[in-house]
Amino acid sequence: MADEAQEFTGISINPNVRFGKACIAGTRITVSDILGWLSGGMSEAAIIEDFPELSVDNIREALGYAAARENRGTIIIREKRA
């Protein structure tokens, strides 16, 4: 099966932000933070209540990114265009 690239526009990687960890674009919240909260039992609604700068789409994109990393697929990070 051919490796199919997945594109993530809501994820950013900047070596000057959180030591280059994958973050939700425009925030300092890492994909790892979100995975930790979800695995600890927090609901999407609870995460958004605590971090109103996040959306359900952000959380789901973080999950998709983590799944792509786990599958070692090709990942493309693009900046969102206005």
Steps between C-alpha positions, in 0.01 A plus 500: 500500500642837399573761763235769475592846628271669746487877522442690824436874483410542867830366631821701518857405585732781599832435674444815708162385634485215753838368382368423151221271609191483280255765623154616407574786260499839670528351850758346728275197558671184378345196339646311794314727746171415329575128490583508870180678591287262295676192637450638849126500446432861404225546245535726198252737665707514822820571306330780306357642823851512652663617175242705306756574228454137391216355295370150441669516158836579669465199729407269214787627285737429791365144513541461125856631516584260783350209305702592192818516710422162652451351154820670388326642197616802307386815679480842337470810719358802319410843628133587477423757238253775581 
